[in-house]
Amino acid sequence: MHHFFATQMVLTPAEKQRRYREKRNADPERRLTYLLKERESWHKRKRLVSDLGEREKRYKRKQWRKTKAEQRAAKQPLSGLCTPPSTPDGQEIGPPQTGPSRQYLQGKRTRKTNTKRLAKRLNKLQTELQLQQKLTWRFKKRWQREVIRNRGQLPDTPRTKTRKLLRYATSSAVKRTLNFHHVLIQSVIKRYQETKSQRQKQHMSRLFTGCVS
């Protein structure tokens, strides 16, 4: 008999959980602690739509559309339970009124507003682009005029002098220039070798060393 009553008093896991929740909820402080922990755990588990991949986004949106469709269907009354009112004598039943839905009209207004805003922004960007092109063309012309004005004042570079010599000078002029060049180089090398002061050699190196590119 004692074994029979002991068997009847054994609680199932579900009953143990229910009694635990009732005891926890009876204490306001313990319930508040539990809710705070659950909220913190939910914030750690939740994922934003921006964190999902493209495939997961498509799946989530499909589930949302399905849930919304089920909610709208549940809100609509069952057609079989609603009896339409009787038609008065002498009146004909006209065709049902058909027209665009509220969502369609709202979407149309939104598209119209977005189109106007984008067209306005496009016109503004085109105007700014034309202004920048005008400024670029103006500065380019100013730079070209300055180059032409200062062409006779700026000295020619060694490369320019060589190009002009090879293009316009005669063979005698080229020969005379090359002779002067070799005499000058030989004199510099000889003077550098005869100099005993290391400091003067450094000055001469910095003076006669150039960059030929």
C-alpha positions as CSV (number, residue, x, y, z in Angstrom):
1,M,0.0,0.0,0.0
2,H,2.8,2.4,0.9
3,H,4.5,1.6,-2.4
4,F,1.2,2.3,-4.3
5,F,0.8,5.8,-2.8
6,A,4.5,6.6,-3.3
7,T,4.1,5.7,-7.0
8,Q,1.0,8.0,-7.3
9,M,3.0,10.9,-5.7
10,V,5.8,10.9,-8.3
11,L,5.7,14.1,-10.4
12,T,6.3,14.2,-14.1
13,P,9.0,16.6,-15.5
14,A,6.3,18.9,-16.8
15,E,4.6,19.1,-13.4
16,K,8.0,19.8,-11.8
17,Q,8.6,22.7,-14.2
18,R,5.1,24.1,-13.6
19,R,5.6,24.1,-9.9
20,Y,9.0,25.7,-10.2
21,R,7.6,28.5,-12.4
22,E,4.7,29.1,-10.0
23,K,7.1,29.3,-7.1
24,R,9.5,31.6,-9.0
25,N,6.7,33.9,-10.2
26,A,5.3,34.2,-6.7
27,D,8.5,36.0,-5.7
28,P,8.6,39.4,-7.5
29,E,12.4,39.8,-7.1
30,R,13.1,36.3,-8.5
31,R,10.7,37.0,-11.4
32,L,12.4,40.3,-12.3
33,T,15.8,38.6,-12.2
34,Y,14.6,35.9,-14.5
35,L,13.1,38.4,-17.0
36,L,16.3,40.4,-17.1
37,K,18.3,37.3,-17.9
38,E,15.9,36.3,-20.6
39,R,16.0,39.7,-22.2
40,E,19.8,39.7,-22.2
41,S,19.9,36.2,-23.6
42,W,17.5,37.3,-26.4
43,H,19.6,40.3,-27.3
44,K,22.6,38.0,-27.7
45,R,20.7,35.6,-29.9
46,K,18.9,38.0,-32.1
47,R,20.2,38.8,-35.6
48,L,19.4,41.8,-37.7
49,V,18.3,41.5,-41.3
50,S,21.4,43.4,-42.3
51,D,23.5,40.6,-40.7
52,L,21.9,37.8,-42.8
53,G,23.1,36.5,-46.1
54,E,21.1,37.0,-49.3
55,R,19.7,33.5,-49.2
56,E,18.6,33.9,-45.5
57,K,17.0,37.3,-46.3
58,R,14.9,35.8,-49.1
59,Y,13.8,33.0,-46.8
60,K,12.9,35.4,-44.0
61,R,10.9,37.7,-46.4
62,K,9.0,34.7,-47.7
63,Q,8.1,33.6,-44.2
64,W,7.0,37.2,-43.4
65,R,4.7,37.3,-46.4
66,K,3.3,34.0,-45.6
67,T,2.6,35.0,-42.0
68,K,1.0,38.3,-43.1
69,A,-1.2,36.5,-45.6
70,E,-2.4,34.1,-42.9
71,Q,-3.1,37.0,-40.5
72,R,-5.2,38.8,-43.1
73,A,-7.1,35.6,-44.0
74,A,-7.8,35.0,-40.3
75,K,-9.2,38.6,-39.9
76,Q,-11.7,38.2,-42.8
77,P,-15.0,36.7,-41.8
78,L,-16.0,33.3,-43.2
79,S,-18.1,33.8,-46.3
80,G,-20.2,30.8,-45.5
81,L,-21.4,32.2,-42.1
82,C,-22.4,35.6,-43.4
83,T,-25.7,35.8,-45.3
84,P,-26.0,38.7,-47.7
85,P,-29.0,41.0,-47.2
86,S,-32.0,40.5,-49.4
87,T,-32.4,42.7,-52.4
88,P,-35.5,45.0,-52.3
89,D,-38.1,44.4,-54.9
90,G,-37.8,46.3,-58.1
91,Q,-34.0,46.9,-57.7
92,E,-31.4,45.2,-59.8
93,I,-28.1,44.0,-58.4
94,G,-25.4,46.0,-60.2
95,P,-21.9,44.7,-61.0
96,P,-19.4,44.7,-58.1
97,Q,-17.4,47.9,-57.9
98,T,-13.9,47.2,-59.0
99,G,-11.0,49.6,-58.7
100,P,-7.4,49.9,-57.5
101,S,-6.7,49.0,-54.0
102,R,-5.4,51.3,-51.3
103,Q,-2.0,49.6,-51.4
104,Y,-1.8,50.1,-55.2
105,L,-2.7,53.8,-54.9
106,Q,-0.2,54.3,-52.0
107,G,2.6,52.6,-54.0
108,K,1.8,54.7,-57.0
109,R,2.0,57.9,-55.0
110,T,5.3,56.7,-53.5
111,R,6.8,55.9,-56.9
112,K,5.7,59.3,-58.3
113,T,7.3,61.1,-55.3
114,N,10.5,59.2,-55.7
115,T,10.6,59.8,-59.4
116,K,10.3,63.6,-58.9
117,R,12.9,63.6,-56.2
118,L,15.4,61.6,-58.4
119,A,14.7,63.8,-61.4
120,K,15.3,67.0,-59.3
121,R,18.6,65.5,-58.0
122,L,19.6,64.5,-61.5
123,N,19.0,68.0,-62.9
124,K,21.1,69.4,-60.0
125,L,24.0,67.1,-60.7
126,Q,23.9,67.9,-64.4
127,T,24.0,71.6,-63.6
128,E,27.0,71.1,-61.2
129,L,28.8,69.0,-63.9
130,Q,28.3,71.7,-66.5
131,L,29.7,74.3,-64.1
132,Q,32.7,72.2,-63.3
133,Q,33.4,71.6,-67.0
134,K,33.2,75.3,-67.7
135,L,35.7,76.0,-64.9
136,T,38.0,73.3,-66.1
137,W,38.0,74.7,-69.6
138,R,38.6,78.2,-68.3
139,F,41.6,77.2,-66.2
140,K,43.0,75.1,-69.1
141,K,42.8,78.2,-71.4
142,R,44.4,80.4,-68.8
143,W,47.2,77.8,-68.3
144,Q,47.8,77.7,-72.1
145,R,48.0,81.5,-72.3
146,E,50.5,81.6,-69.5
147,V,52.6,79.0,-71.2
148,I,52.6,80.9,-74.5
149,R,53.3,84.2,-72.7
150,N,56.3,82.8,-70.8
151,R,57.7,80.6,-73.5
152,G,60.3,83.2,-74.5
153,Q,61.3,83.9,-70.9
154,L,61.9,80.4,-69.5
155,P,65.3,79.0,-70.2
156,D,65.6,75.8,-72.3
157,T,66.4,72.6,-70.4
158,P,69.5,70.5,-71.5
159,R,67.3,68.0,-73.2
160,T,65.5,70.8,-75.2
161,K,68.8,72.3,-76.2
162,T,70.1,69.0,-77.5
163,R,66.9,68.4,-79.4
164,K,67.1,71.8,-81.1
165,L,70.8,71.3,-81.9
166,L,70.1,67.9,-83.6
167,R,67.1,69.2,-85.4
168,Y,68.1,72.7,-86.7
169,A,72.0,73.0,-86.4
170,T,74.4,72.2,-89.2
171,S,77.1,69.6,-89.0
172,S,79.7,72.3,-88.2
173,A,77.7,73.6,-85.3
174,V,77.2,70.1,-83.9
175,K,80.9,69.5,-84.2
176,R,81.8,72.7,-82.5
177,T,79.4,72.0,-79.6
178,L,80.7,68.5,-79.1
179,N,84.3,69.7,-79.1
180,F,83.4,72.3,-76.4
181,H,81.6,69.6,-74.4
182,H,84.5,67.2,-74.4
183,V,87.1,70.0,-73.6
184,L,84.9,71.1,-70.7
185,I,84.5,67.6,-69.4
186,Q,88.2,66.9,-69.6
187,S,89.1,70.2,-67.9
188,V,86.7,69.4,-65.0
189,I,88.1,65.9,-64.5
190,K,91.7,67.2,-64.6
191,R,90.9,70.0,-62.1
192,Y,89.1,67.4,-59.8
193,Q,92.1,65.1,-59.9
194,E,94.6,67.8,-59.2
195,T,92.6,69.1,-56.2
196,K,94.0,67.7,-52.9
197,S,91.4,69.1,-50.5
198,Q,88.6,66.6,-49.9
199,R,86.2,69.5,-49.1
200,Q,86.8,71.1,-52.5
201,K,86.3,67.8,-54.2
202,Q,82.9,67.5,-52.5
203,H,82.0,71.1,-53.6
204,M,83.0,70.2,-57.2
205,S,81.0,67.0,-57.1
206,R,77.9,68.8,-56.0
207,L,78.4,71.6,-58.5
208,F,79.0,69.5,-61.6
209,T,76.8,66.5,-60.8
210,G,73.4,66.7,-62.3
211,C,70.4,64.5,-63.1
212,V,70.0,63.3,-66.7
213,S,66.7,61.6,-67.3
